[in-house]
Amino acid sequence: MKLHIKNNFATELPADPSLENIPRQVEQACFSYVAPVKPSNPELIHASVEVANTIGLKEEDIASTAFLNMFSGTTIYPETKPYALCYAGHQFGNWAGQLGDGRAINLTEVLHNNESFTLQLKGAGPTPYSRNADGFAVLRSSIREYLCAEAMHYLGVPTTRSLSLMLSGDPVLRDVLYNGNPAYEKGAIVARVAPSFIRFGSFEIFAAREDHENLKLLADFTIKHHFPNIHEEGSQKYVAFFEEVTQTTLKMIVEWQRVGFVHGVMNTDNMSIHGITIDYGPYGWLEDYNSGWTPNTTDRQHKRYRFGNQPEIALWNLYQLANALYPLIQEAKPLETILDAFSTDYEKEYLNMMKNKLGFQIKKEQDIILIQSLTQLLENVETDMTIFFRNLSNITKADATTTAFNSIKEAFYNENDLKGTIMKDWHDWLEKYTIRINEETLLDAERKEQMNLVNPKYVLRNYMAQLCIDDADKGDYGLINELYEMLKKPYDEQPNFQKWFAKRPDWARDKVGCSMLSCSS
């Protein structure tokens, strides 16, 4: 097993001078050297051949002892020194101070096909940033992260990737319901791959500590290695950097809204400077279309991170990044200009995205009204978002309103809800919709094909992940493999997986792991 190793981050940025692996405040450093804890009996459950190829490994490497040892934390690859990142963050809108990689350890950077990747283990033991935690991860949360990152990639949503999922062989104590009844669960380790794991909070910590020297070092490093297209000099290069992060973050949120994904914990320490989705904790896909839904039990009261609020939170987080970068720019106006444009730019991108979901290619002024009335209708009664948009493409230009309704009625959880004015409102909307698609030049079959490229048939619903977890707890990993294969082609019909194109079953409505989850899930 041969990797093209690069140690740019650890070589060019300041390290924590202390090697003591105990929870503590780490000053004037971007990272701390820390070795993974050797697992007692590591076992590979699943690995991605595609991700392995991306970093320069072959399929046969995955079956090797060297792969098992490296990506379980058993051995350290030659000429590398694993480390944990130091960063801060705002959690649920409040400044939390130093956070850092509490259960993540970066193994190294690798170069393949002129692209740089950071390899990271999640759940491989404590670091100086673990605070009161043990640094390990359990099988259930690891399965959820492993599958979700890959599902997001194949949906076309910017994300970290999952290389491998392993059992550690060691039990981990967790209180899944936070009710004072902890129990031992199977320990697991996920190997994650990303351009880097630098976050908004990586800059916030230096700004908060007024350590402007290291703030500049980190910004210069990030631009040099990850934003090579930025050629501005002086303070203008930091403005250009902020502009790029703003744009990629905006595009990522539009993709989240397109597929109905809710991150659940959009703290600034969970926001990547690459505009990719990171840190899959209490995430979920909308079952019924509900702009007020959050999968996070910690957020149950205020619903800060609810589906409909994700664009506003992204902007709020960008304000915090702007504040962190301000010492390097010393001028608020250029940052304010970028931030002020965010909402207008987002509305434009969101409108285009929704028009694609509805099969509109010709620009019409009234489209925004049709879209707004639809999202209101979807919230009136429980309506499965994925099934609704996927089946919407079955409506043809010649359909009468009743026929059109029959195409989408499978998406409703309870047809008895469709009475009186609600049914009339649906018929009115569908009548306007069929008139509107008759203004399109594409044939029905062509429009359907285009719509099915942006409206997935299969997403990783929480109950599906929970079924994987239940089986895996018994040592059966067949369902992990089945869902992994299905989620690689989420826009294809895949008749052999048709049973997964279904509304959330009633048993999953309130089951632990299927509706809401805690931050440690």
C-alpha positions in Angstrom: 0.0 0.0 0.0 1.7 3.2 -1.2 0.5 6.7 -0.6 2.1 10.0 -1.9 2.5 11.7 1.5 2.5 15.5 2.0 2.8 17.1 5.4 2.1 20.7 4.4 -0.2 21.5 7.3 2.1 20.1 10.0 5.2 21.5 8.4 4.2 25.0 7.6 1.9 25.9 10.6 2.7 26.2 14.3 2.4 23.0 16.4 1.4 22.7 20.1 4.8 22.5 21.9 3.3 20.1 24.5 2.8 16.4 23.7 0.7 15.9 26.8 -2.6 14.3 25.8 -4.9 15.7 28.4 -7.7 18.1 28.0 -6.3 21.7 28.2 -6.2 25.1 26.5 -3.8 25.1 23.6 -2.3 28.5 22.8 -0.7 29.9 19.6 -0.9 26.6 17.7 -3.0 25.3 14.8 -2.8 21.7 16.0 -1.5 19.2 18.5 0.4 16.0 17.7 -1.5 13.0 19.0 -1.5 9.3 18.2 -4.6 7.2 17.8 -5.3 4.6 20.5 -4.5 1.1 19.2 -7.8 -0.8 19.0 -7.8 -4.3 20.5 -9.4 -6.2 17.6 -10.0 -4.0 14.5 -12.3 -5.4 11.8 -13.2 -3.8 8.4 -16.9 -3.6 7.9 -17.0 -1.6 4.6 -14.7 0.5 2.4 -15.2 2.6 -0.7 -13.2 1.5 -3.7 -13.9 4.9 -5.4 -12.6 6.9 -2.5 -9.6 4.6 -2.2 -8.8 5.3 -5.9 -9.2 9.0 -5.3 -6.3 9.0 -2.8 -4.2 6.7 -4.9 -5.0 3.3 -3.5 -6.2 0.2 -5.4 -9.0 -2.2 -4.6 -6.5 -4.9 -3.5 -5.0 -2.4 -1.0 -8.3 -2.4 0.9 -8.0 -6.1 1.6 -4.4 -5.6 2.9 -3.3 -5.7 6.6 -1.6 -2.4 6.0 -5.0 -0.8 5.2 -6.6 -2.3 8.2 -3.8 -1.2 10.5 -3.5 2.4 9.1 -7.2 3.2 9.0 -8.0 1.6 12.4 -5.2 3.6 14.1 -3.2 0.4 14.9 -0.1 1.7 13.1 1.1 5.0 11.9 2.1 5.3 8.2 5.9 6.0 7.7 7.0 9.6 7.8 3.7 10.9 9.2 2.8 12.3 12.5 -1.0 12.3 13.3 -2.5 15.5 14.8 -5.7 17.0 16.0 -6.8 20.5 14.9 -7.2 23.4 17.3 -10.3 25.6 16.7 -13.1 27.4 18.4 -16.7 28.1 17.5 -20.1 29.5 18.2 -22.5 26.7 19.3 -26.2 27.3 19.0 -25.4 31.0 18.6 -23.2 31.3 21.7 -19.4 31.7 21.8 -18.0 28.4 23.1 -14.3 29.2 23.1 -11.8 26.5 22.3 -13.3 23.3 20.9 -11.0 21.4 18.5 -10.9 17.9 17.2 -12.2 16.1 20.3 -12.7 12.7 18.6 -11.0 13.2 15.2 -7.3 12.6 14.4 -5.7 13.7 11.1 -3.4 11.1 9.8 -1.7 13.0 7.0 -2.2 14.7 3.7 -1.8 12.8 0.5 -1.3 14.0 -3.1 -2.9 12.1 -6.0 -3.6 13.4 -9.6 -2.5 16.9 -8.5 -5.2 17.0 -5.8 -4.5 17.2 -2.1 -6.5 15.3 0.5 -6.4 15.1 4.3 -7.0 11.6 5.8 -8.7 11.6 9.2 -9.9 9.0 11.7 -13.1 9.7 13.7 -13.4 7.8 16.9 -9.8 6.8 17.3 -9.3 8.1 20.9 -8.8 11.2 23.0 -7.0 14.4 22.1 -6.2 17.6 24.1 -9.5 18.9 22.8 -11.7 16.1 24.0 -12.8 18.1 27.1 -14.9 15.7 29.2 -15.3 13.1 26.4 -13.4 9.9 25.6 -12.6 10.6 22.0 -14.2 7.3 20.8 -17.2 6.7 18.6 -19.9 4.0 18.6 -21.0 1.9 15.8 -24.4 3.5 15.3 -23.1 7.1 14.8 -20.2 5.7 12.7 -22.6 3.9 10.3 -24.7 7.1 10.0 -21.7 9.2 9.2 -20.1 6.6 6.8 -23.3 6.1 4.8 -24.4 9.8 4.8 -21.3 11.3 3.4 -21.3 8.9 0.5 -25.1 9.4 0.0 -24.5 13.1 -0.2 -21.7 12.8 -2.7 -23.8 10.8 -5.1 -26.7 13.2 -4.7 -24.3 15.9 -5.9 -24.0 17.7 -2.6 -20.5 19.0 -1.7 -19.3 16.8 1.2 -16.4 15.1 2.9 -16.0 11.5 1.8 -16.0 8.2 3.7 -13.1 5.8 3.0 -13.7 3.0 5.5 -15.8 1.9 8.4 -14.2 -0.4 11.1 -15.0 -2.0 14.4 -12.4 -1.3 17.0 -13.2 -4.4 19.1 -13.5 -2.2 22.2 -16.7 -1.3 24.1 -17.6 2.4 24.4 -19.9 3.7 27.2 -22.7 6.0 26.0 -26.0 7.3 27.4 -28.0 7.4 24.2 -31.1 9.1 25.6 -29.2 11.3 28.1 -31.5 9.8 30.8 -28.8 8.5 33.2 -28.8 5.0 31.8 -25.4 4.6 30.1 -24.6 1.3 28.4 -21.7 -0.2 26.5 -21.9 -0.2 22.8 -19.6 -1.4 20.0 -16.7 1.0 19.3 -16.1 2.0 15.6 -13.8 4.2 13.5 -14.6 6.0 10.3 -11.8 7.2 7.9 -12.9 10.5 6.4 -11.4 12.3 3.4 -11.5 16.0 2.5 -9.4 18.7 0.9 -8.8 19.8 4.5 -10.7 19.9 7.7 -10.1 23.7 8.2 -13.3 25.3 9.6 -14.7 28.8 10.3 -13.7 28.2 13.9 -10.1 27.6 12.9 -9.9 31.4 12.2 -12.2 32.4 15.1 -9.9 31.0 17.8 -7.0 33.2 16.7 -9.1 36.3 16.3 -10.7 35.8 19.7 -7.3 35.5 21.3 -6.0 38.5 19.3 -3.3 36.2 18.0 -3.1 38.0 14.6 0.3 36.5 13.7 -1.1 33.0 13.6 -4.4 34.2 12.1 -2.4 35.5 9.2 -0.2 32.4 8.9 -3.3 30.1 8.8 -5.1 32.4 6.2 -2.0 32.6 4.0 -1.5 28.8 4.2 -5.2 28.1 3.4 -5.1 30.4 0.3 -1.8 29.1 -0.9 -2.7 25.4 -0.8 -6.5 25.4 -1.2 -7.4 28.6 -3.1 -4.6 28.8 -5.7 -6.8 30.8 -8.1 -6.6 33.8 -5.7 -3.9 36.1 -7.0 -4.7 39.4 -5.2 -2.1 40.8 -2.9 -2.3 42.4 0.6 -5.6 42.6 2.4 -7.5 42.1 -0.9 -6.5 38.4 -1.0 -8.3 37.9 2.3 -11.4 39.6 0.9 -11.2 37.3 -2.2 -10.9 34.3 0.1 -14.0 35.4 2.1 -15.9 35.9 -1.2 -15.1 32.4 -2.3 -16.0 30.8 1.0 -19.3 32.7 0.9 -20.1 31.6 -2.6 -19.3 27.9 -2.0 -21.2 27.9 1.3 -24.2 29.4 -0.4 -24.2 26.8 -3.2 -23.9 24.0 -0.5 -27.0 25.3 1.3 -29.0 25.4 -1.9 -28.1 21.8 -2.5 -29.2 20.9 1.0 -32.5 22.5 0.4 -32.9 20.8 -2.9 -32.7 17.3 -1.5 -34.3 18.1 1.9 -31.2 17.6 4.0 -31.1 19.1 7.5 -27.6 19.2 9.1 -28.9 19.6 12.6 -25.9 21.3 14.2 -24.6 24.2 12.1 -22.2 25.5 14.6 -19.3 27.6 13.2 -16.9 24.8 14.2 -18.9 22.5 11.8 -18.6 24.8 8.8 -15.9 24.0 6.3 -14.0 26.7 4.5 -14.4 24.5 1.4 -18.1 24.8 1.3 -18.5 21.1 1.9 -20.8 19.3 4.4 -18.8 18.1 7.4 -19.5 16.5 10.8 -22.6 14.3 10.3 -24.2 14.1 13.7 -27.9 14.5 14.3 -28.7 15.0 10.6 -31.8 13.9 8.7 -33.7 14.2 5.5 -37.2 15.7 5.6 -39.8 12.9 5.6 -42.8 15.3 5.4 -42.0 18.7 4.0 -41.7 20.8 7.2 -39.6 24.0 7.2 -39.7 23.9 11.0 -38.2 20.4 11.4 -34.8 19.8 13.1 -33.4 16.3 13.8 -31.5 17.5 16.8 -33.0 16.9 20.3 -30.7 19.5 21.7 -32.3 22.0 19.4 -35.9 20.9 20.1 -37.0 24.0 22.0 -35.6 26.9 19.8 -35.2 25.0 16.5 -32.3 27.2 15.5 -31.1 24.7 13.0 -34.5 23.8 11.4 -34.7 23.1 7.7 -36.1 26.5 6.7 -33.5 28.4 8.7 -30.4 26.9 7.2 -29.8 29.8 4.7 -30.0 32.3 7.5 -27.7 30.3 9.8 -25.2 30.0 7.0 -25.2 33.8 6.7 -24.9 34.2 10.5 -21.9 31.9 10.5 -20.3 33.8 7.6 -20.7 37.0 9.7 -18.6 35.3 12.4 -16.0 34.3 9.8 -15.9 37.9 8.5 -15.3 39.1 12.1 -12.5 36.6 12.4 -10.8 37.8 9.2 -11.4 41.5 9.9 -8.0 42.0 11.7 -6.3 41.0 8.4 -8.3 43.4 6.3 -8.9 46.3 8.7 -11.8 47.5 6.7 -15.4 46.5 7.2 -16.9 47.7 3.9 -15.7 45.0 1.5 -16.8 42.3 3.9 -20.2 43.9 4.4 -20.7 44.2 0.6 -20.2 40.4 0.3 -22.5 39.6 3.2 -25.2 42.0 2.0 -25.3 40.2 -1.3 -25.7 36.8 0.2 -29.5 36.9 0.7 -30.2 38.2 -2.8 -27.8 35.7 -4.4 -29.3 32.9 -2.3 -32.9 33.8 -3.4 -31.8 33.8 -7.0 -30.0 30.4 -6.7 -32.9 29.0 -4.7 -35.4 30.1 -7.3 -33.4 28.5 -10.1 -33.1 25.3 -8.1 -36.9 25.1 -7.4 -37.7 25.8 -11.1 -35.5 22.9 -12.0 -37.3 20.7 -9.5 -40.6 21.7 -11.1 -39.3 21.2 -14.6 -39.4 24.9 -15.7 -36.7 26.0 -18.2 -38.4 29.0 -19.6 -38.3 32.1 -17.4 -41.7 33.3 -16.2 -42.4 36.1 -13.8 -45.2 34.1 -12.0 -43.0 31.1 -11.2 -42.0 32.5 -7.8 -45.7 32.8 -6.8 -46.3 29.2 -8.0 -43.3 28.0 -6.0 -44.3 29.9 -2.8 -47.9 28.6 -3.0 -46.5 25.1 -3.4 -44.3 25.2 -0.3 -47.2 26.5 1.7 -49.4 23.6 0.4 -46.8 21.0 1.2 -46.8 22.2 4.9 -50.6 22.1 5.2 -50.8 18.3 5.5 -48.0 15.7 6.0 -46.5 15.3 2.5 -43.4 13.2 1.8 -40.9 15.6 0.1 -38.9 13.1 -1.8 -41.8 11.1 -3.2 -43.8 14.3 -4.0 -41.1 15.9 -6.2 -40.1 12.6 -7.8 -43.6 11.8 -8.8 -44.3 15.3 -9.9 -42.4 14.4 -13.1 -45.1 11.9 -14.0 -47.7 14.7 -14.7 -48.1 15.3 -18.4 -49.2 18.4 -20.3 -52.5 16.7 -21.3 -53.4 15.6 -17.8 -56.7 16.7 -16.3 -56.4 18.0 -12.7 -57.7 14.7 -11.2 -55.2 12.7 -13.2 -52.4 15.0 -12.1 -53.4 14.6 -8.5 -53.4 10.8 -8.8 -49.7 11.1 -9.9 -48.7 12.7 -6.6 -51.2 11.4 -4.0 -48.8 8.6 -3.0 -46.8 11.3 -1.2 -49.5 12.1 1.3 -49.2 10.4 4.7 -52.9 10.4 5.3 -55.3 10.9 2.5 -58.1 11.6 5.0 -56.4 15.0 5.6 -57.2 16.0 2.0 -60.6 17.4 2.5 -62.5 20.6 1.8 -60.3 23.7 1.1 -57.1 21.6 1.2 -58.2 19.4 -1.6 -59.5 22.5 -3.6 -56.1 24.3 -3.0 -54.3 21.3 -4.4 -56.5 21.1 -7.5 -56.1 24.8 -8.0 -52.3 24.5 -7.8 -52.2 21.5 -10.1 -54.3 23.3 -12.7 -51.9 26.2 -12.7 -49.0 23.7 -12.9 -50.3 21.9 -15.9 -51.0 25.3 -17.6 -47.4 26.3 -16.8 -45.7 23.1 -18.1 -47.7 23.5 -21.4 -45.7 26.7 -21.8 -42.5 24.6 -21.9 -41.0 23.5 -25.2 -39.7 20.1 -23.9 -41.8 17.0 -24.5 -43.2 15.3 -21.4 -40.6 12.6 -21.5 -37.7 15.1 -21.9 -39.0 17.2 -19.0 -39.4 14.1 -16.8 -35.8 13.1 -17.6 -34.6 16.6 -16.6 -36.6 16.6 -13.4 -35.4 13.2 -12.4 -31.8 14.5 -12.5 -32.5 16.9 -9.6 -35.3 15.1 -7.7 -33.8 12.0 -6.1 -35.8 8.8 -5.8 -33.7 7.5 -2.9 -32.3 9.3 0.1 -30.9 8.0 3.4 -33.9 8.3 5.6 -33.2 8.0 9.3 -35.2 4.8 9.7 -33.1 3.1 6.9 -29.9 4.0 8.8 -31.5 2.7 12.0 -32.3 -0.7 10.3 -28.6 -0.9 9.3 -27.6 -0.1 12.9 -29.9 -2.8 14.4 -28.6 -5.4 12.0 -25.0 -4.4 12.5 -25.4 -4.7 16.3 -26.1 -8.3 15.6 -23.0 -8.7 13.3 -25.0 -8.5 10.1 -23.6 -5.9 7.7 -25.6 -7.0 4.6 -28.0 -4.0 4.8 -25.1 -1.5 5.0 -23.8 -2.9 1.7 -27.3 -2.9 0.1 -28.1 0.7 1.0 -24.6 1.8 0.0 -25.1 0.3 -3.4 -28.5 1.9 -3.8 -27.4 5.3 -2.6 -24.7 5.4 -5.3 -27.4 5.9 -7.9 -30.1 8.0 -6.1 -31.6 9.4 -9.3 -32.0 6.0 -11.1 -35.2 4.0 -10.9 -33.4 0.9 -9.6 -36.5 -1.4 -9.6 -34.7 -3.9 -7.4 -34.6 -1.3 -4.6 -38.2 -0.1 -5.1 -39.2 -1.0 -1.5 -37.0 1.9 -0.3 -39.0 4.4 -2.3 -41.6 4.6 0.4 -42.8 7.0 3.1 -41.4 6.6 6.7 -43.2 3.6 8.3 -45.4 4.4 11.3 -43.1 2.4 13.6 -40.3 4.8 12.8 -42.3 8.0 13.6 -41.1 8.2 17.2 -38.5 5.5 17.5 -35.1 6.5 18.9 -32.7 7.1 15.9 -35.5 7.4 13.4 -37.0 10.9 14.2 -34.7 13.0 16.3 -31.1 12.4 17.5 -28.8 13.8 20.1 -25.5 15.5 19.2 -23.6 12.4 20.1 -25.6 10.2 17.7 
